[in-house]
Amino acid sequence: MFDDYPYGGLCEYMTAPQYSLVKLPHNLSFETAARFGYLGTGYRALRRSGVGPGTTVLINGISGTLGLGCALFALGLGARKVLGTGRNVELLERVKKIAPDRIEVHQLGSEQSTDAWAKGLTDELGVDVVIDALGPGAPQSSMLDAVAALRRGGEQVNIGAVAGAVPIDLHYLMDNDIQLSGSVWFTAGQGQEMADLVEAGVVDLSVFEHRRFPLEDVNRAISGLENRDGGFSNYVICP
Protein backbone atom coordinates (compact mmCIF):
# COMPACT_ATOMS: atom_id res chain seq x y z
CA MET A 1 0.00 0.00 0.00
CA PHE A 2 2.71 2.49 0.96
CA ASP A 3 4.69 1.61 -2.17
CA ASP A 4 1.68 2.45 -4.36
CA TYR A 5 0.64 5.56 -2.41
CA PRO A 6 3.79 7.10 -0.88
CA TYR A 7 2.18 10.37 0.20
CA GLY A 8 1.58 11.89 3.61
CA GLY A 9 -1.55 13.63 4.79
CA LEU A 10 -0.03 17.12 4.89
CA CYS A 11 -0.17 17.57 1.12
CA GLU A 12 -2.08 19.87 -1.18
CA TYR A 13 -3.17 16.80 -3.16
CA MET A 14 -2.94 13.07 -2.54
CA THR A 15 -4.12 9.91 -4.24
CA ALA A 16 -5.87 6.95 -2.66
CA PRO A 17 -7.44 3.69 -3.86
CA GLN A 18 -11.12 4.02 -4.74
CA TYR A 19 -12.16 1.34 -2.26
CA SER A 20 -10.75 3.44 0.59
CA LEU A 21 -12.86 6.53 -0.16
CA VAL A 22 -15.86 7.73 1.84
CA LYS A 23 -18.52 9.89 0.20
CA LEU A 24 -19.31 12.89 2.39
CA PRO A 25 -22.89 14.17 2.59
CA HIS A 26 -23.70 17.86 2.21
CA ASN A 27 -24.05 18.31 5.97
CA LEU A 28 -20.58 16.94 6.79
CA SER A 29 -17.75 19.43 6.26
CA PHE A 30 -14.23 18.47 5.23
CA GLU A 31 -12.97 19.92 8.53
CA THR A 32 -15.23 17.59 10.51
CA ALA A 33 -14.42 14.64 8.25
CA ALA A 34 -10.72 15.25 8.94
CA ARG A 35 -11.53 13.98 12.45
CA PHE A 36 -12.65 10.59 11.11
CA GLY A 37 -9.36 8.94 12.12
CA TYR A 38 -10.20 9.41 15.78
CA LEU A 39 -13.94 9.08 15.32
CA GLY A 40 -13.56 5.85 13.37
CA THR A 41 -11.32 4.30 16.00
CA GLY A 42 -14.04 4.83 18.59
CA TYR A 43 -16.84 3.81 16.23
CA ARG A 44 -15.21 0.47 15.44
CA ALA A 45 -14.82 -0.23 19.17
CA LEU A 46 -18.50 0.54 19.74
CA ARG A 47 -19.58 -1.71 16.89
CA ARG A 48 -17.38 -4.65 17.82
CA SER A 49 -18.67 -4.55 21.43
CA GLY A 50 -22.30 -4.45 20.31
CA VAL A 51 -23.26 -1.01 21.62
CA GLY A 52 -26.82 -0.27 20.54
CA PRO A 53 -30.35 0.30 21.85
CA GLY A 54 -30.64 -0.60 25.51
CA THR A 55 -26.89 -0.72 26.09
CA THR A 56 -25.12 1.04 28.93
CA VAL A 57 -21.58 2.07 28.00
CA LEU A 58 -18.81 3.60 30.12
CA ILE A 59 -16.22 5.68 28.27
CA ASN A 60 -13.03 6.09 30.24
CA GLY A 61 -11.67 9.48 29.16
CA ILE A 62 -14.90 10.80 27.66
CA SER A 63 -13.77 14.42 27.36
CA GLY A 64 -10.64 13.61 25.33
CA THR A 65 -10.07 13.43 21.58
CA LEU A 66 -10.98 9.74 21.35
CA GLY A 67 -13.56 9.66 24.11
CA LEU A 68 -15.77 12.51 22.92
CA GLY A 69 -16.26 10.90 19.53
CA CYS A 70 -17.18 7.63 21.25
CA ALA A 71 -19.86 9.43 23.23
CA LEU A 72 -21.37 11.06 20.13
CA PHE A 73 -21.60 7.80 18.21
CA ALA A 74 -22.77 5.82 21.25
CA LEU A 75 -25.69 8.23 21.47
CA GLY A 76 -26.35 7.83 17.74
CA LEU A 77 -26.25 4.04 17.99
CA GLY A 78 -28.99 4.17 20.61
CA ALA A 79 -27.16 3.53 23.89
CA ARG A 80 -29.54 3.91 26.83
CA LYS A 81 -26.92 5.55 29.04
CA VAL A 82 -23.44 6.88 28.32
CA LEU A 83 -21.26 7.13 31.40
CA GLY A 84 -17.99 8.98 31.15
CA THR A 85 -14.91 9.72 33.23
CA GLY A 86 -12.30 12.45 32.98
CA ARG A 87 -10.19 14.79 35.09
CA ASN A 88 -11.26 18.25 33.97
CA VAL A 89 -14.59 19.11 35.61
CA GLU A 90 -15.41 21.91 33.15
CA LEU A 91 -14.89 19.64 30.15
CA LEU A 92 -16.97 16.91 31.77
CA GLU A 93 -19.85 19.34 32.25
CA ARG A 94 -19.61 20.35 28.59
CA VAL A 95 -19.88 16.70 27.61
CA LYS A 96 -22.92 16.18 29.83
CA LYS A 97 -24.72 19.16 28.26
CA ILE A 98 -24.65 17.35 24.90
CA ALA A 99 -27.38 14.98 26.18
CA PRO A 100 -28.18 15.75 29.84
CA ASP A 101 -30.75 12.95 30.14
CA ARG A 102 -28.49 10.24 28.72
CA ILE A 103 -24.94 11.21 29.71
CA GLU A 104 -23.53 10.95 33.25
CA VAL A 105 -20.01 12.08 34.12
CA HIS A 106 -17.53 11.35 36.90
CA GLN A 107 -14.21 12.94 37.83
CA LEU A 108 -11.27 10.56 38.01
CA GLY A 109 -9.36 10.80 41.26
CA SER A 110 -12.41 11.85 43.26
CA GLU A 111 -13.38 10.23 46.53
CA GLN A 112 -15.76 7.74 44.90
CA SER A 113 -14.27 5.09 42.63
CA THR A 114 -15.40 4.68 39.03
CA ASP A 115 -16.57 1.17 39.89
CA ALA A 116 -18.82 2.31 42.76
CA TRP A 117 -20.14 5.30 40.81
CA ALA A 118 -21.05 3.27 37.72
CA LYS A 119 -22.73 0.51 39.70
CA GLY A 120 -24.69 3.11 41.65
CA LEU A 121 -26.20 4.25 38.35
CA THR A 122 -26.98 0.73 37.12
CA ASP A 123 -28.80 -0.81 40.09
CA GLU A 124 -25.46 -2.35 41.16
CA LEU A 125 -25.36 -4.50 38.02
CA GLY A 126 -22.55 -2.68 36.23
CA VAL A 127 -22.26 -1.45 32.65
CA ASP A 128 -22.51 -3.57 29.51
CA VAL A 129 -19.44 -2.13 27.77
CA VAL A 130 -16.35 -0.14 28.72
CA ILE A 131 -14.49 1.76 26.01
CA ASP A 132 -11.13 2.74 27.49
CA ALA A 133 -9.87 5.85 25.70
CA LEU A 134 -7.24 6.83 28.27
CA GLY A 135 -3.82 7.43 26.77
CA PRO A 136 -0.39 5.99 27.62
CA GLY A 137 0.14 8.55 30.40
CA ALA A 138 -2.92 7.46 32.37
CA PRO A 139 -2.49 5.36 35.52
CA GLN A 140 -3.28 1.70 35.14
CA SER A 141 -5.56 1.89 38.19
CA SER A 142 -8.06 3.97 36.18
CA MET A 143 -8.38 1.22 33.59
CA LEU A 144 -8.71 -1.53 36.21
CA ASP A 145 -11.38 0.45 38.07
CA ALA A 146 -13.39 0.66 34.86
CA VAL A 147 -13.04 -3.08 34.27
CA ALA A 148 -14.48 -3.63 37.75
CA ALA A 149 -17.51 -1.56 36.69
CA LEU A 150 -18.51 -4.16 34.07
CA ARG A 151 -21.53 -6.34 34.63
CA ARG A 152 -21.28 -10.10 34.35
CA GLY A 153 -20.74 -10.92 30.67
CA GLY A 154 -19.53 -7.38 29.88
CA GLU A 155 -16.73 -6.34 27.54
CA GLN A 156 -13.90 -3.84 27.77
CA VAL A 157 -12.33 -2.53 24.56
CA ASN A 158 -9.09 -0.57 24.79
CA ILE A 159 -8.39 2.11 22.19
CA GLY A 160 -6.26 4.49 24.25
CA ALA A 161 -3.26 2.21 24.87
CA VAL A 162 -2.65 2.55 28.59
CA ALA A 163 1.08 1.94 28.80
CA GLY A 164 2.88 -0.89 30.51
CA ALA A 165 1.95 -4.38 31.64
CA VAL A 166 -1.42 -4.09 33.39
CA PRO A 167 -1.98 -6.65 36.17
CA ILE A 168 -5.24 -8.47 35.40
CA ASP A 169 -6.99 -10.92 37.74
CA LEU A 170 -7.82 -13.66 35.24
CA HIS A 171 -9.81 -15.58 37.81
CA TYR A 172 -12.11 -12.57 38.20
CA LEU A 173 -12.52 -12.31 34.42
CA MET A 174 -13.35 -16.01 34.17
CA ASP A 175 -15.86 -15.99 37.02
CA ASN A 176 -17.63 -12.95 35.59
CA ASP A 177 -17.42 -13.96 31.91
CA ILE A 178 -15.72 -10.66 31.04
CA GLN A 179 -14.00 -10.01 27.71
CA LEU A 180 -10.96 -7.77 27.23
CA SER A 181 -9.88 -6.70 23.76
CA GLY A 182 -8.13 -4.01 21.78
CA SER A 183 -9.32 -2.18 18.70
CA VAL A 184 -7.50 0.03 16.20
CA TRP A 185 -8.60 2.14 13.23
CA PHE A 186 -11.70 1.27 11.13
CA THR A 187 -12.71 0.08 7.69
CA ALA A 188 -13.79 2.25 4.76
CA GLY A 189 -17.23 0.67 5.08
CA GLN A 190 -17.46 1.77 8.69
CA GLY A 191 -16.33 5.22 7.63
CA GLN A 192 -19.24 5.34 5.21
CA GLU A 193 -21.59 4.19 7.95
CA MET A 194 -20.41 7.11 10.07
CA ALA A 195 -21.00 9.57 7.23
CA ASP A 196 -24.45 8.09 6.62
CA LEU A 197 -25.38 8.46 10.30
CA VAL A 198 -24.41 12.13 10.12
CA GLU A 199 -26.39 12.61 6.90
CA ALA A 200 -29.47 11.08 8.53
CA GLY A 201 -29.16 13.43 11.50
CA VAL A 202 -28.70 10.54 13.91
CA VAL A 203 -25.22 11.72 14.94
CA ASP A 204 -24.48 15.40 15.60
CA LEU A 205 -20.82 16.39 15.20
CA SER A 206 -21.41 20.13 15.53
CA VAL A 207 -19.74 20.21 18.96
CA PHE A 208 -16.28 20.35 17.40
CA GLU A 209 -14.53 23.72 17.36
CA HIS A 210 -12.41 23.87 14.22
CA ARG A 211 -9.08 25.63 14.38
CA ARG A 212 -7.91 26.00 10.81
CA PHE A 213 -4.32 26.58 9.70
CA PRO A 214 -2.73 26.95 6.26
CA LEU A 215 -0.10 24.38 5.33
CA GLU A 216 2.78 26.79 5.95
CA ASP A 217 1.63 27.18 9.59
CA VAL A 218 1.61 23.47 10.36
CA ASN A 219 4.30 23.80 13.04
CA ARG A 220 2.35 26.55 14.78
CA ALA A 221 -0.73 24.34 14.72
CA ILE A 222 1.15 21.44 16.29
CA SER A 223 2.62 23.64 19.02
CA GLY A 224 -0.86 24.92 19.87
CA LEU A 225 -2.25 21.48 20.61
CA GLU A 226 -1.31 21.87 24.26
CA ASN A 227 -3.92 24.62 24.57
CA ARG A 228 -6.84 22.61 23.18
CA ASP A 229 -10.17 22.25 24.98
CA GLY A 230 -10.00 18.50 25.32
CA GLY A 231 -11.77 16.65 22.53
CA PHE A 232 -13.82 19.67 21.53
CA SER A 233 -10.90 21.29 19.71
CA ASN A 234 -10.30 20.12 16.15
CA TYR A 235 -7.01 21.25 14.60
CA VAL A 236 -7.14 21.13 10.81
CA ILE A 237 -4.53 21.93 8.16
CA CYS A 238 -6.18 23.42 5.08
CA PRO A 239 -3.72 23.26 2.16
Residue pairs with C-beta under 8 A, 6 or more apart in sequence:
4 17
5 14
5 15
5 16
5 17
7 14
7 15
8 14
10 215
10 218
10 237
10 239
11 239
12 215
12 239
13 239
19 188
20 188
21 188
22 33
22 36
22 188
22 191
22 192
22 194
22 195
23 192
23 195
24 30
24 33
24 195
25 195
25 196
25 198
25 199
26 199
27 198
27 199
27 201
28 195
28 198
28 199
28 205
29 210
31 208
31 210
31 212
31 234
31 236
31 238
32 205
32 208
32 210
32 234
33 195
34 234
34 236
35 69
35 205
35 208
35 234
36 191
36 194
37 185
38 65
38 66
38 69
39 69
39 72
39 73
39 194
39 205
40 185
40 186
40 190
40 191
40 194
41 66
41 69
41 159
41 183
41 184
41 185
41 186
42 66
42 67
42 69
42 70
42 73
42 131
42 133
42 159
43 69
43 70
43 73
43 186
43 190
43 193
43 194
44 183
44 184
44 185
44 186
44 187
44 190
45 70
45 131
45 157
45 159
45 183
46 57
46 70
46 73
46 74
46 77
46 129
46 131
47 77
47 190
48 157
48 181
48 183
49 57
49 129
49 131
49 155
49 157
49 181
50 128
50 129
50 155
51 57
51 74
51 77
51 79
51 128
51 129
52 77
52 78
52 79
53 77
53 78
53 79
53 80
54 78
54 80
55 74
55 77
55 78
55 79
55 80
55 128
55 129
56 79
56 80
56 81
56 83
56 122
56 127
56 128
56 129
57 70
57 74
57 79
57 81
57 82
57 83
57 127
57 128
57 129
57 130
57 131
58 83
58 84
58 85
58 114
58 118
58 127
58 129
58 130
58 131
58 146
58 149
59 67
59 70
59 71
59 74
59 82
59 83
59 84
59 85
59 130
59 131
59 133
60 67
60 84
60 85
60 114
60 130
60 131
60 132
60 133
60 134
60 142
60 143
60 146
60 160
61 67
61 84
61 85
61 86
61 132
61 133
61 134
61 135
61 138
61 160
62 68
62 70
62 71
62 82
62 84
62 85
62 86
62 92
62 95
62 105
62 133
63 84
63 86
63 88
63 91
63 92
63 94
63 95
63 230
63 231
64 86
64 133
64 134
64 135
64 160
64 230
64 231
65 230
65 231
66 133
66 159
66 160
66 231
67 84
67 86
67 131
67 133
67 231
68 95
68 207
68 230
68 231
68 232
69 231
70 131
70 133
70 159
71 82
71 84
71 95
71 98
71 103
72 98
72 203
72 204
72 205
72 207
73 194
73 197
73 203
74 82
74 131
75 82
75 98
75 99
75 102
75 103
75 203
76 197
76 202
76 203
76 204
79 102
80 102
81 102
81 103
81 104
81 121
81 122
82 99
82 102
82 103
82 104
83 103
83 104
83 105
83 106
83 117
83 118
83 121
83 127
84 92
84 95
84 103
84 104
84 105
84 106
85 105
85 106
85 107
85 108
85 114
85 142
85 146
86 92
86 95
86 105
86 107
86 108
86 230
87 107
87 108
87 109
88 230
89 107
91 229
91 230
91 231
91 232
92 105
92 106
92 107
93 105
94 229
94 230
94 232
95 103
95 105
96 103
96 104
96 105
98 207
104 121
106 112
106 114
106 117
106 118
108 114
108 142
113 145
113 148
114 142
114 145
114 146
114 148
114 149
115 145
115 146
115 148
115 149
117 149
118 126
118 127
118 146
118 149
119 125
119 126
119 149
122 151
125 151
126 149
126 150
126 151
126 152
126 154
127 149
127 150
127 151
127 154
128 150
128 151
128 154
128 155
129 150
129 154
129 155
129 156
129 157
130 146
130 147
130 149
130 150
130 154
130 155
130 156
130 157
131 156
131 157
131 159
132 143
132 146
132 156
132 157
132 158
132 159
132 160
132 162
133 159
133 160
134 142
134 143
134 160
134 162
135 160
135 161
135 162
136 160
136 161
136 162
136 163
137 163
138 160
138 162
140 162
140 164
140 166
140 167
142 162
143 158
143 162
143 166
144 166
144 167
144 168
146 156
147 156
147 168
147 178
147 180
150 156
150 176
150 178
152 176
152 177
152 178
153 176
153 177
153 178
154 176
154 178
154 179
155 178
155 179
155 180
155 181
156 178
156 179
156 180
156 181
157 181
157 182
157 183
158 180
158 181
158 182
158 183
159 182
159 183
159 184
168 180
172 178
173 179
173 180
194 203
197 203
198 204
198 205
207 232
208 232
208 233
208 234
209 229
209 232
209 233
209 234
210 234
210 236
211 221
211 224
211 233
211 234
211 235
211 236
212 236
212 238
213 220
213 221
213 235
213 236
213 237
213 238
214 237
214 238
214 239
215 237
215 238
215 239
218 237
221 235
221 237
222 235
224 235
225 235
228 235
